[in-house]
Amino acid sequence: MAELAELEDPRVRAVNEKHGDDHGVNLTKLRAVAKRLKKQQDLAVELWATGDSAAQLLAILISRPKAFGSDELDAMLRQARAPKVHDWLVNYVVKKGPHTEELRLAWFADSDPVVASAGWALTADLVAKRPEDLDLPGLLDLIEQRMRDAPDRLQWAMNTCLAQIGIEHAEHRARAVGIGERLEVLKDYPTPPGCTSPFAPVWINEMVSRRQEPVGGV
C-alpha cells in the first residue's frame, strides 16, 4: 500500500476522475508492480479487502481467476464501483474462471444496472464465441426496448452487444444497424482521431468493411 501511495500522480488522478475512477496510479507502473509480485492469491484477497481502487486493480492482476468461487466473485463485482476495477474484474478474472456462464445469467437480469452491465458485457463476448448459446433476435428486442433509457454503464454494455451482433452475424446486421440509427445512442460521443466511434452503425460498418464483407449481409 505504501508503494502504491508513492506511485500516486495527481495528474493521472485528474484524468481518471473524468471517467469516474478514483485512483492516480499510472497503469503501466501498476502492471510493473504486478509483474514483480507474480501470482499471489492470498495477497490479492488482502489487497481487494482494502477497498482502495489502485490496490484492487493490483489484486486483479496478481490473482488466480480459477481460485475464486462464484459467490465470492458476485460479492466482488457488487463492491467494484470504479469503472476500471469493474471492467478489469470482468475481463481478467470472471472471463478466465469456471463460473462465467453462471454469473452471466445471474447478472444479466440484475436490478442493479452496474451489475447488469457485467452480464451484458459477458453476453457481448459470447456473441462472437458461442452464439449458439444465445437468442440473438431476443437480445435485439431487449436492446431496442431498453437501451435508449438505460443508465450509462448498462447502456454502453448493451450498445457493445448490439455492435457485436451486427459485426459478427450478417443475417442480423441490417436490423442491428437500423436499431442503432433509430435510437442514436452514443451518436455524438467524442471520438479521438484514428479511433472508431462507439455509435453502433458506424462501428459495425467500419469493422465489416475491414473484413471486406457486405455491410447489408447480402
trRosetta pair geometry for C-beta under 8 A, 3 or more apart (Angstrom, degrees):
i j d omega theta_ij theta_ji phi_ij phi_ji
1 4 5.6 -52 -148 37 34 112
1 5 6.3 40 150 -23 64 104
1 50 6.7 170 -96 -121 123 160
1 52 7.2 107 -129 31 101 161
1 55 6.4 -8 -102 -87 82 127
2 5 5.5 -52 -150 33 33 115
2 6 6.6 35 150 -21 64 102
3 6 5.7 -52 -153 32 35 113
3 7 6.7 31 150 -18 64 106
3 33 6.7 144 129 -123 132 134
4 7 5.6 -57 -152 36 36 111
4 8 7.2 62 146 -46 62 86
4 25 6.1 -47 -161 -83 82 144
4 30 7.9 43 -121 -111 92 90
4 33 7.6 48 -80 -123 77 178
4 52 7.4 117 114 129 150 140
4 54 4.9 149 -173 120 126 129
4 55 6.1 -113 -12 -71 176 75
4 58 6.9 -107 -88 -23 128 147
5 8 5.7 -25 -164 -10 40 119
7 25 4.7 45 115 -129 115 96
7 26 6.8 -116 175 30 104 81
7 29 5.3 178 -148 123 127 138
7 30 7.1 138 139 -71 158 72
7 33 7.7 -83 -48 -40 157 137
7 54 7.6 167 80 -169 116 147
8 12 7.9 -150 -168 59 45 116
8 13 7.0 20 -169 -47 87 122
8 23 7.8 -113 -116 -175 85 69
8 24 4.6 62 -159 78 73 111
8 25 6.2 -50 -89 -70 49 73
8 54 7.6 -104 -84 -42 84 164
9 12 4.0 70 78 9 107 110
9 13 6.7 -180 88 -12 54 83
9 24 5.0 -156 58 157 51 101
9 25 7.2 117 13 -105 87 28
9 26 6.2 36 12 -36 137 93
10 13 5.4 -53 -145 37 35 115
10 14 6.3 41 155 -26 66 102
10 24 6.1 -8 -87 -151 22 154
11 14 5.7 -48 -150 29 32 114
11 15 6.8 29 152 -14 62 103
11 24 7.7 110 55 -158 40 109
12 15 5.9 -56 -155 37 34 109
12 16 6.2 30 152 -17 68 111
12 23 8.0 -32 122 120 107 65
12 24 4.5 121 81 -166 95 67
12 25 6.7 -141 113 40 149 7
12 26 5.5 -120 -99 -67 154 67
13 16 5.6 -59 -143 41 31 110
13 17 6.1 36 158 -28 67 106
13 22 7.8 20 -150 -166 94 39
13 23 6.7 -119 -107 130 83 24
13 24 2.9 -38 -53 -84 96 109
14 17 6.0 -50 -146 28 26 113
14 18 7.4 35 152 -25 56 97
14 24 7.8 45 -7 -113 55 108
15 18 6.1 -52 -169 19 36 113
15 19 7.6 10 146 0 63 104
16 19 6.0 -71 -163 45 43 100
16 21 3.9 -74 174 79 102 110
16 22 7.3 -163 122 -57 117 12
16 23 6.1 -64 128 63 166 59
16 24 6.6 -151 25 -91 133 50
16 84 7.4 -45 -150 -18 110 140
17 20 7.4 69 -163 -66 37 9
17 21 6.7 -105 -77 68 34 58
17 22 6.8 59 -99 -98 81 53
19 83 6.2 -100 145 53 94 141
19 84 7.6 73 111 -43 123 98
20 82 6.7 167 128 -147 83 58
20 83 5.0 80 83 -11 118 116
21 53 6.5 153 -170 169 83 157
21 82 4.9 71 -127 -169 66 109
21 83 5.9 -87 -65 46 87 88
21 84 4.8 29 -104 0 133 116
21 85 7.8 142 -128 -11 96 84
22 53 5.2 140 71 -8 80 146
22 82 5.7 -117 22 -98 85 122
23 52 7.5 95 -97 167 112 79
23 53 4.1 -135 -42 89 117 115
23 54 4.1 151 -149 -54 138 88
23 57 7.1 -125 44 -2 169 133
23 82 7.2 45 -9 -157 100 162
23 84 7.7 -95 35 58 117 139
24 54 7.7 -45 43 -64 47 131
25 29 6.4 -122 178 77 86 110
25 30 5.1 88 134 -64 121 112
25 54 4.4 93 3 -127 136 126
25 57 7.6 -171 70 61 128 140
26 29 4.3 72 78 12 101 109
26 30 6.8 -173 92 -13 49 86
27 30 5.1 -49 -142 36 40 117
27 31 6.2 44 155 -22 67 100
27 57 7.5 -95 -120 164 88 147
28 31 5.8 -52 -151 34 30 111
28 32 6.7 35 148 -23 61 103
29 32 5.4 -49 -152 29 36 116
29 33 6.8 40 149 -19 64 98
30 33 5.8 -50 -156 31 36 112
30 34 6.6 35 147 -17 65 106
30 54 6.8 -136 -107 -160 128 88
30 57 6.0 -1 172 113 150 122
30 58 5.9 -123 -168 -78 99 86
30 61 7.3 153 142 -9 94 156
31 34 5.4 -53 -148 38 37 114
31 35 6.3 43 151 -25 67 102
31 61 6.6 -156 -116 -136 60 154
32 35 5.6 -48 -147 31 32 114
32 36 6.7 32 153 -18 62 103
33 36 5.8 -58 -155 35 32 110
33 37 6.3 23 153 -13 67 110
33 58 6.2 -36 98 -125 123 121
34 37 5.8 -59 -143 42 32 107
34 58 5.8 -162 -74 -146 97 72
34 61 3.6 -42 -131 124 153 134
34 62 5.3 -147 -144 -55 86 88
35 38 7.4 22 -178 -70 31 55
37 40 5.8 -81 161 4 103 124
37 43 7.0 -124 -177 96 130 154
37 58 7.8 66 27 180 154 106
37 62 5.1 -33 104 -106 123 141
38 62 6.8 82 105 -137 26 95
39 62 5.7 162 -123 -172 35 63
39 63 7.2 -7 -146 125 82 8
39 64 5.5 70 -172 -66 125 89
40 43 3.9 18 120 29 121 118
40 44 6.1 156 91 -25 66 85
40 62 5.1 -9 37 158 79 122
41 44 5.4 -54 -146 33 32 117
41 45 6.6 33 156 -21 65 101
41 62 8.0 -154 -69 129 32 80
41 63 5.9 71 -116 -145 64 61
41 64 4.8 -43 -77 16 112 105
41 67 4.9 -29 -129 87 143 172
42 45 5.9 -52 -154 31 32 111
42 46 6.7 29 150 -15 63 106
43 46 5.6 -56 -150 38 36 112
43 47 6.2 36 153 -20 69 106
43 59 7.8 -153 121 -116 68 74
43 62 6.4 -31 87 113 110 140
44 47 5.8 -55 -146 37 30 110
44 48 6.3 33 155 -22 64 105
44 58 8.0 -151 -118 119 70 68
44 59 4.2 113 -160 -160 70 75
44 60 7.5 129 -153 -51 114 17
44 62 5.0 -163 -75 88 103 88
44 63 3.8 141 -172 -82 163 82
44 64 7.7 -179 22 6 154 63
45 48 5.8 -52 -148 33 29 113
45 49 6.5 32 154 -23 62 107
45 59 7.3 131 -50 -153 16 120
45 63 7.8 105 -48 -111 62 105
46 49 5.8 -57 -152 31 31 114
46 50 7.4 44 150 -34 60 92
46 59 8.0 -166 66 -107 50 115
47 50 6.0 -41 -166 7 39 114
47 52 7.9 -79 -176 58 72 99
47 55 4.4 -154 -173 173 89 94
47 56 6.7 173 134 -82 90 34
47 58 5.7 -95 174 85 156 101
47 59 3.8 -170 88 -72 114 102
47 62 7.8 77 22 50 149 120
48 55 7.3 -165 -74 126 24 93
48 56 5.4 72 -122 -118 61 78
48 59 4.2 160 -56 165 81 169
48 76 6.6 -36 -173 -125 139 112
50 55 4.6 1 59 92 135 159
50 56 7.5 -142 62 -51 90 78
51 55 7.9 37 60 64 28 123
51 56 7.5 -2 -153 -49 15 119
51 79 7.4 -106 -114 178 79 116
52 55 3.9 67 76 15 105 114
52 56 6.5 -179 85 -14 51 85
53 56 5.6 -56 -145 37 31 111
53 57 6.4 33 156 -20 65 102
53 82 4.6 42 -119 -3 127 165
53 84 7.2 76 -179 67 117 108
53 85 5.5 -116 -144 -48 83 126
54 57 5.7 -50 -150 33 32 112
54 58 6.6 31 151 -15 63 105
55 58 5.7 -55 -150 39 33 111
55 59 6.2 42 148 -27 65 104
56 59 5.2 -45 -145 31 35 119
56 60 6.7 42 153 -23 63 97
56 80 6.9 171 162 -110 149 92
56 82 7.7 141 67 42 137 125
56 85 4.9 22 108 -130 129 125
57 60 5.8 -48 -155 28 33 113
57 61 6.8 29 150 -16 63 106
57 84 6.5 -8 -91 126 122 111
57 85 6.0 -104 -67 -96 77 76
57 88 6.0 77 -129 46 76 166
58 61 5.7 -57 -152 36 36 111
58 62 6.4 8 160 0 70 110
59 62 6.5 -73 -144 48 26 91
59 63 5.9 39 158 -45 66 110
60 63 5.8 -50 -142 14 25 118
60 85 7.4 176 -31 -147 137 66
60 88 4.7 96 122 134 168 116
60 89 5.9 -113 -106 -84 129 59
60 92 5.3 86 164 84 110 133
60 93 5.8 -102 -145 -40 89 117
61 88 7.8 -41 -54 180 76 133
61 92 7.1 -32 -88 163 50 156
63 67 7.0 -135 177 49 86 117
63 68 7.4 23 168 -41 130 113
63 93 6.2 7 86 -105 134 114
64 67 4.1 70 85 -10 104 119
65 68 6.6 -56 -167 18 41 107
65 92 7.3 -151 -75 140 121 58
65 93 4.6 179 -113 -149 94 55
65 94 7.5 -132 -152 -38 114 14
65 96 4.0 94 62 91 172 103
65 97 4.2 -134 156 -63 96 88
66 96 7.4 -86 -46 129 76 83
66 97 5.4 168 -89 -128 46 74
66 98 6.1 62 -132 -16 84 98
68 72 4.8 -137 -166 89 88 125
68 73 5.0 96 140 -57 131 95
68 76 7.6 -47 -151 0 143 144
68 93 6.7 36 14 177 148 115
68 97 6.0 -50 57 -117 99 155
68 99 7.6 -94 100 19 91 132
69 72 4.5 96 57 5 80 107
69 73 7.1 -151 92 -5 41 86
69 99 7.4 86 178 -50 36 151
70 73 5.8 -56 -147 38 33 109
70 74 6.3 37 153 -23 66 104
70 99 4.0 -178 -89 -147 93 149
70 102 5.5 -43 -123 102 146 135
70 103 6.0 -161 -148 -62 96 96
71 74 5.6 -51 -148 33 32 114
71 75 6.5 32 154 -17 64 104
72 75 5.9 -56 -152 36 30 109
72 76 6.4 29 151 -19 64 108
73 76 5.5 -52 -144 37 34 114
73 77 6.3 38 156 -23 66 102
73 89 7.8 155 -156 172 85 108
73 93 6.9 -176 -123 128 112 117
73 94 5.9 122 -171 -96 137 91
73 97 7.0 -163 -71 62 151 160
73 99 6.2 166 31 78 147 140
73 103 6.2 -56 105 -92 128 148
74 77 5.9 -52 -150 32 29 110
74 78 6.7 23 154 -14 62 107
74 103 6.6 -158 -75 -123 84 103
74 106 6.9 -45 -105 112 123 146
74 107 7.9 -162 -121 -68 86 98
75 78 5.9 -61 -152 39 32 108
75 79 6.4 28 151 -17 66 109
76 79 5.6 -60 -149 38 33 110
76 80 6.2 34 153 -28 68 109
76 89 6.1 -169 130 -150 114 141
76 93 8.0 -44 104 101 150 156
77 80 5.6 -56 -145 30 32 113
77 86 7.0 72 -151 -134 71 79
77 89 6.1 177 -94 121 71 142
77 90 7.5 69 -113 -69 111 84
77 94 7.6 37 -71 -63 120 137
77 103 7.8 136 -21 -168 152 128
77 107 7.2 -53 128 -102 162 134
77 115 6.2 96 130 -120 117 82
77 118 5.7 -35 -157 -35 136 171
78 112 7.2 80 -122 67 90 169
78 115 6.3 1 -90 -83 77 118
80 85 4.4 -149 -154 119 101 107
80 86 4.5 151 128 -80 114 65
80 89 5.3 -115 -68 -4 171 151
81 85 7.6 27 52 62 36 125
81 86 7.2 7 -149 -52 6 114
81 114 7.1 -5 -126 -178 63 167
82 85 4.3 74 69 11 99 110
82 86 6.7 -172 84 -11 48 88
83 86 5.5 -59 -146 38 30 115
83 87 6.1 26 160 -18 68 108
83 153 7.0 -155 -109 -106 100 117
84 87 5.8 -54 -144 38 30 109
84 88 6.2 25 159 -15 65 109
85 88 6.1 -58 -143 40 27 106
85 89 6.1 31 157 -24 63 109
86 89 5.9 -58 -149 33 24 112
86 90 6.6 18 157 -14 61 108
86 114 6.9 -94 -124 180 152 105
86 117 7.8 35 158 88 137 119
86 118 7.0 -120 -179 -75 99 106
86 153 7.8 -7 110 -154 160 141
87 90 6.0 -59 -151 38 30 107
87 91 6.0 7 162 -2 67 117
87 121 7.9 -156 -124 -139 69 163
88 91 6.1 -66 -135 50 28 98
88 92 5.1 -11 -178 14 71 122
88 93 7.6 58 137 -5 67 97
89 92 7.0 -53 -104 51 13 86
89 93 5.3 -36 -161 35 52 123
89 94 6.4 53 143 -17 70 103
90 93 7.4 -10 -50 52 5 80
90 94 5.0 -34 -140 37 43 128
90 95 6.6 58 154 -28 59 98
90 118 5.1 -157 -94 -139 129 96
90 121 5.5 35 160 97 155 142
90 122 6.8 -126 -166 -58 111 89
91 94 7.6 20 -20 47 15 88
91 95 5.7 -6 -147 9 33 133
91 121 8.0 -80 -62 153 83 131
92 95 7.4 36 -25 42 9 101
92 96 6.7 -21 174 2 35 127
93 96 6.3 -82 -149 44 17 100
93 97 6.2 11 162 -24 62 118
94 97 6.0 -65 -144 30 27 111
94 99 7.2 -77 -149 80 74 89
94 100 5.9 114 157 -106 78 74
94 103 6.0 -101 -154 79 120 154
94 118 7.4 68 34 -177 172 118
94 122 7.1 -79 125 -85 127 122
95 100 5.9 61 -122 -110 37 127
95 122 7.1 -169 -86 -115 86 89
95 125 6.7 -120 -118 -166 123 172
97 100 6.4 151 72 -47 71 80
99 102 4.9 -62 -167 50 75 117
99 103 5.3 70 134 -22 95 107
100 103 6.2 -71 -151 42 22 102
100 104 6.1 26 156 -26 65 109
100 122 6.3 177 -176 -150 90 129
101 104 5.4 -47 -140 31 33 116
101 105 6.5 29 161 -15 64 104
101 133 7.8 -81 -126 174 123 152
102 105 6.4 -63 -157 37 25 105
102 106 6.4 18 152 -14 63 113
103 106 5.5 -58 -142 41 35 110
103 107 5.7 23 164 -13 72 113
103 118 7.6 -51 147 130 108 119
103 119 7.7 -142 139 -94 67 76
103 122 7.1 144 97 -46 91 170
104 107 6.3 -64 -140 43 21 101
104 108 6.1 37 160 -44 61 106
104 119 5.5 117 -163 -141 51 69
104 122 3.9 -129 -105 108 106 140
104 123 6.2 138 -169 -58 116 71
104 126 7.4 75 -160 -27 163 133
105 108 5.9 -40 -141 11 26 119
105 109 8.0 -6 173 8 53 99
105 119 7.5 131 -67 -140 5 113
106 109 7.9 -97 -180 43 24 82
106 110 7.0 42 142 -59 64 104
106 119 7.4 -145 78 -93 47 119
107 110 5.1 -35 -153 -13 46 125
107 115 5.2 -133 -146 161 92 83
107 116 6.2 173 161 -106 74 32
107 118 4.8 -56 163 82 155 99
107 119 3.4 -172 102 -58 88 100
107 122 7.3 93 63 20 128 130
108 116 6.5 49 -173 -146 22 73
108 119 3.3 -163 -74 165 48 137
108 120 6.6 115 -128 -57 73 57
108 122 7.8 -99 -70 61 92 108
108 123 6.4 80 -108 -46 117 128
109 116 7.0 15 -139 -116 4 103
109 119 7.2 -108 -7 134 42 172
110 115 4.1 -57 98 103 154 119
110 116 4.7 -152 59 -65 85 76
110 119 6.6 157 7 -17 101 136
111 116 7.7 177 39 -45 4 118
112 115 4.0 65 81 14 109 111
112 116 6.5 176 86 -13 53 85
113 116 5.2 -52 -139 40 36 115
113 117 6.3 48 156 -32 65 97
113 150 6.7 157 -145 -172 127 86
113 151 4.3 93 124 40 163 127
113 153 6.4 128 130 66 97 98
113 154 4.1 -84 -174 -33 98 134
114 117 5.6 -43 -153 21 31 116
114 118 7.6 35 147 -19 57 95
114 151 7.8 -53 -54 97 65 137
114 153 5.4 32 -111 80 67 151
114 154 7.4 -100 -74 -50 29 89
115 118 5.9 -49 -166 25 40 112
115 119 7.2 39 141 -15 66 102
116 119 5.4 -51 -157 34 44 116
116 120 6.4 41 148 -16 71 103
116 154 5.4 20 89 -114 108 117
116 157 7.9 175 119 69 70 145
117 120 5.6 -53 -148 40 36 111
117 121 6.2 43 150 -25 66 103
117 153 4.4 -63 -64 135 167 94
117 154 4.5 -119 -73 -89 93 54
117 156 7.1 33 -146 61 124 88
117 157 4.1 155 -158 -6 77 145
118 121 5.5 -49 -145 33 33 115
118 122 6.5 31 155 -15 64 103
118 157 7.6 -88 -48 -113 17 159
119 122 6.0 -55 -150 38 30 108
119 123 6.3 32 149 -21 63 108
120 123 5.3 -52 -146 36 35 116
120 124 6.4 41 153 -24 66 100
120 154 6.7 104 11 -153 147 67
120 157 3.7 110 92 135 120 117
120 158 5.4 -58 -163 -70 153 59
120 160 7.5 119 137 58 102 101
120 161 5.5 -95 -177 -33 93 134
121 124 5.7 -48 -150 30 31 112
121 125 6.8 35 148 -21 60 102
121 157 4.8 -76 -56 -135 76 115
121 160 6.9 27 -112 74 65 144
122 125 5.5 -50 -156 30 36 117
122 126 6.8 36 148 -19 64 103
123 126 5.6 -54 -154 34 37 111
123 127 7.0 56 147 -39 64 90
123 134 6.8 113 -161 -112 91 130
123 139 7.0 174 160 -120 133 134
123 161 5.7 10 100 -112 104 129
124 127 5.6 -31 -158 2 39 120
124 157 6.8 -142 -18 -173 132 73
124 160 4.7 5 -124 117 164 100
124 161 4.0 -116 -83 -87 93 68
124 164 4.8 133 -163 8 85 151
125 128 7.1 -68 -175 38 37 95
125 129 6.2 0 149 7 72 124
126 129 5.5 -78 -131 56 39 96
126 130 5.0 -50 -157 57 87 85
126 131 6.9 140 143 -80 77 42
126 133 6.0 -79 -177 69 132 116
126 134 5.7 137 117 -45 120 126
127 131 5.8 37 -160 -92 40 92
127 134 6.6 -42 -93 36 58 165
127 136 7.4 97 -130 -106 90 102
127 161 6.4 152 -42 -151 140 69
127 164 4.1 111 77 127 148 120
127 165 5.5 -100 -152 -72 137 62
127 168 5.6 145 138 42 95 148
127 169 7.5 -101 180 -17 96 115
128 131 7.3 34 -80 -48 7 98
128 164 6.1 -94 -37 -170 95 112
128 167 7.9 -22 -82 92 108 107
128 168 4.8 -144 -96 -99 74 149
130 133 4.6 23 132 8 109 117
130 134 7.4 121 107 -13 72 95
131 134 5.5 -70 -156 42 50 109
131 136 6.4 7 -166 -56 106 120
131 168 7.1 -178 -63 125 135 131
131 169 6.7 136 -132 -72 160 125
134 139 6.4 0 172 -32 115 133
135 138 3.6 22 119 24 119 124
135 139 6.4 152 90 -22 68 81
136 139 5.5 -50 -146 33 35 113
136 140 6.5 35 155 -18 65 102
136 165 5.8 144 -155 -135 107 118
136 169 6.3 -29 -153 60 162 174
136 172 5.6 -106 146 -61 129 160
137 140 5.6 -54 -151 36 35 112
137 141 6.5 42 149 -25 65 100
137 172 7.3 -148 -78 -109 64 120
138 141 5.4 -46 -151 29 36 116
138 142 6.7 35 152 -16 65 101
139 142 5.8 -54 -151 36 35 110
139 143 6.3 34 152 -18 67 107
139 161 6.3 -115 173 153 127 126
139 165 6.7 180 96 -72 127 144
140 143 5.6 -53 -144 38 33 113
140 144 6.2 36 156 -22 65 106
140 162 7.4 99 -115 -119 70 80
140 165 6.5 -160 -72 131 98 167
140 172 6.5 -152 -56 -165 144 123
140 175 5.9 34 -170 128 154 124
140 176 6.6 -102 -115 -84 117 72
140 179 6.4 -154 -164 -42 92 155
141 144 5.9 -58 -150 36 27 111
141 145 6.3 18 156 -14 64 112
142 145 5.8 -63 -147 41 29 107
142 146 5.7 -21 173 19 68 119
142 158 7.8 -124 118 -138 96 118
143 146 6.8 -80 -127 52 19 82
143 147 4.8 19 -168 -36 66 124
143 158 5.3 162 -119 177 88 106
143 159 8.0 132 -151 -81 117 38
143 161 6.7 -153 -81 89 130 110
143 162 5.0 144 -168 -77 158 107
143 179 6.2 62 110 162 112 151
144 147 7.2 -2 -73 13 12 107
144 179 5.1 -100 -90 -130 90 118
144 182 7.9 26 -139 75 91 132
144 183 7.4 -148 -133 -53 52 124
146 149 6.7 -87 -165 55 49 87
146 150 5.6 63 148 -58 86 106
146 158 7.0 -134 95 -125 97 163
147 150 5.5 -46 -143 5 33 122
147 155 5.8 104 -168 -137 71 75
147 158 4.5 -159 -108 117 100 139
147 159 6.4 120 -161 -64 130 72
147 162 7.0 6 -86 -41 162 138
147 179 7.9 80 33 159 142 114
147 183 5.8 25 86 -168 113 162
147 185 5.6 -76 140 -42 111 159
148 155 7.9 52 -131 -126 7 116
148 183 4.8 -140 -74 -152 100 103
148 185 6.1 -137 -102 -67 57 107
150 154 4.3 -116 170 101 118 108
150 155 4.1 162 84 -70 104 78
150 158 6.0 100 33 10 166 143
151 154 5.1 71 61 24 79 108
151 155 6.5 -151 89 -15 30 97
152 155 5.6 -61 -142 36 23 113
152 156 6.3 24 161 -22 63 104
153 156 5.8 -51 -151 31 29 112
153 157 6.7 25 153 -14 62 106
154 157 5.8 -57 -150 38 34 109
154 158 6.2 32 154 -17 67 107
155 158 5.8 -57 -146 39 30 110
155 159 6.1 32 154 -21 65 108
155 185 6.2 -149 180 -159 111 133
155 186 8.0 160 139 -40 110 101
156 159 5.7 -56 -149 36 28 113
156 160 6.5 33 151 -22 63 103
156 186 7.7 93 -108 -66 69 134
156 198 7.5 -22 -141 173 84 149
157 160 5.6 -48 -149 32 33 114
157 161 6.6 36 150 -19 63 103
158 161 5.5 -52 -152 35 35 113
158 162 6.4 40 148 -22 66 103
159 162 5.4 -48 -149 33 35 116
159 163 6.4 34 153 -17 65 104
159 180 7.9 90 -144 -112 86 97
159 185 5.4 -139 -91 112 122 129
159 186 5.9 73 -152 2 163 135
159 198 6.4 61 130 160 135 102
159 200 5.8 -135 -165 -59 84 106
160 163 5.8 -55 -149 37 31 110
160 164 6.3 31 153 -20 65 107
160 198 7.9 -44 -77 -156 73 104
161 164 5.7 -55 -146 36 30 112
161 165 6.5 34 155 -21 64 103
162 165 6.0 -56 -154 32 28 110
162 166 6.6 22 153 -12 63 108
162 176 5.6 155 -180 -155 77 96
162 179 6.3 -125 -148 92 128 128
162 180 6.2 145 143 -68 135 97
162 200 4.9 -37 111 -118 117 147
163 166 5.7 -60 -151 41 33 110
163 167 6.0 29 154 -20 69 110
163 176 7.3 138 -100 168 24 127
163 180 7.7 71 -78 -82 73 139
163 198 7.6 -98 -47 -165 153 61
163 200 4.6 -141 -75 -130 84 81
163 203 4.5 -23 -137 103 132 135
163 204 5.6 -148 -146 -61 71 83
163 207 7.8 97 171 12 102 141
164 167 5.6 -54 -139 39 31 110
164 168 5.7 7 169 -2 68 117
165 168 6.6 -69 -133 47 20 95
165 169 5.6 -39 -172 36 61 117
165 172 5.3 -60 161 106 103 136
165 176 5.0 179 94 -91 102 138
166 169 7.4 -67 -103 54 11 75
166 172 6.8 -111 -90 107 48 86
166 173 4.9 90 -154 -132 69 63
166 176 3.2 -148 -71 100 100 146
166 177 5.8 116 -135 -48 138 72
166 180 7.6 -31 -41 -18 156 132
166 200 6.5 112 12 174 148 101
166 203 7.9 103 74 92 129 90
166 204 3.7 -39 120 -116 131 136
166 208 7.8 -80 141 -45 86 123
167 173 7.9 110 -55 -111 15 98
167 203 7.5 -66 -59 132 116 88
167 204 5.4 -140 -64 -128 71 69
167 207 4.6 -10 -126 94 119 140
167 208 6.3 -149 -131 -57 63 82
169 172 4.5 26 105 30 115 106
169 173 6.7 -170 95 -50 58 76
170 173 5.2 -28 -147 -15 38 125
170 213 6.8 -120 -90 167 117 133
170 214 7.4 64 -143 71 123 87
170 217 3.4 145 175 -134 81 91
171 217 6.0 160 -73 -179 24 143
172 175 5.5 -63 -168 48 65 111
172 176 5.6 68 136 -29 88 106
172 217 7.7 147 40 -86 28 159
173 176 5.7 -58 -146 36 30 110
173 177 6.3 27 159 -16 66 107
173 204 6.7 153 -153 178 90 133
173 208 7.2 70 -141 -85 140 150
173 215 6.8 -169 152 168 136 50
173 216 6.6 160 96 -164 121 21
173 217 4.1 164 35 -48 123 117
174 177 5.9 -55 -148 38 29 110
174 178 6.2 31 153 -21 63 110
174 216 5.6 32 -76 -151 104 71
174 217 6.0 -102 -25 20 90 121
175 178 5.5 -56 -146 38 32 114
175 179 6.3 35 155 -22 67 102
176 179 5.9 -50 -148 32 30 110
176 180 6.6 30 153 -16 62 106
176 200 6.7 -122 159 162 90 127
176 204 6.3 146 111 -90 119 156
177 180 5.7 -58 -153 38 32 113
177 181 6.3 30 153 -20 67 107
177 200 7.2 -167 -113 124 43 97
177 201 4.7 80 -150 -115 80 87
177 204 5.7 -126 -82 72 89 151
177 205 7.4 74 -113 -51 124 92
177 215 7.5 61 -65 165 155 102
178 181 5.7 -55 -145 36 31 110
178 182 6.3 27 158 -16 66 107
179 182 6.0 -59 -147 38 29 107
179 183 6.1 10 163 -5 67 114
179 200 7.4 -24 88 91 87 154
180 183 6.3 -66 -137 46 24 98
180 184 7.8 96 165 -72 54 26
180 185 7.1 -94 -141 43 66 87
180 199 6.7 115 177 169 118 70
180 200 3.3 -136 -106 73 138 116
180 201 4.4 -179 100 -37 131 81
180 204 7.3 -174 4 -1 158 126
181 184 7.2 16 -177 -68 29 67
181 201 5.3 57 -61 -54 84 145
184 187 4.3 -36 -169 -23 78 137
184 199 7.9 -20 -158 -140 48 110
185 199 7.5 164 89 -126 54 66
185 200 7.2 41 67 -8 96 108
186 189 4.2 -9 -166 -26 80 128
186 197 7.5 154 138 167 102 89
186 198 4.7 -65 160 97 149 100
186 199 5.0 -161 105 -82 87 61
186 200 7.5 100 60 -21 115 72
187 199 4.8 76 -108 -116 43 129
189 197 6.5 137 67 -159 102 85
189 198 5.4 -18 68 47 158 105
189 199 6.5 -177 25 -46 106 85
191 195 5.2 -146 -179 87 90 104
191 196 7.2 -84 -161 116 138 18
191 197 4.5 -90 -53 -94 159 69
191 198 7.3 -179 -87 0 113 73
192 195 4.7 65 64 8 82 126
196 202 7.1 173 -176 129 81 97
196 203 5.7 97 150 -115 116 70
196 206 5.0 -178 -132 97 119 161
196 207 7.4 54 -149 -51 163 84
197 202 4.3 17 65 95 121 143
197 203 6.2 -118 87 -57 67 78
197 206 7.8 140 36 -16 78 144
198 203 6.1 17 -146 -62 27 133
199 202 4.6 54 79 22 99 113
199 203 6.4 172 76 -17 44 93
200 203 5.5 -59 -136 40 29 114
200 204 5.9 29 166 -20 67 107
201 204 5.9 -53 -143 37 26 110
201 205 6.2 22 161 -14 62 111
202 205 6.0 -59 -145 41 27 108
202 206 6.1 27 158 -21 64 111
203 206 6.0 -59 -147 35 24 110
203 207 6.4 13 161 -10 62 110
204 207 6.3 -66 -148 41 25 102
204 208 6.0 19 160 -14 66 114
204 215 7.5 100 127 -151 96 91
205 208 5.9 -59 -141 41 27 108
205 209 6.0 28 160 -22 65 109
205 215 5.4 9 -120 -125 80 129
206 209 6.0 -57 -147 34 25 109
206 210 6.7 28 153 -23 61 103
207 210 5.7 -50 -153 28 34 114
207 211 6.9 22 152 -9 63 105
208 211 5.8 -64 -156 42 36 104
208 213 4.9 -88 -170 65 87 102
208 214 7.7 -45 164 93 125 22
208 215 5.3 124 99 -104 146 64
209 212 7.1 34 -174 -81 39 38
209 213 7.8 -108 -78 46 23 63
209 215 7.1 -4 -61 -70 81 101
213 217 8.0 17 151 -99 111 44
214 217 6.3 -128 95 -16 99 8
214 218 4.8 -79 127 52 157 74
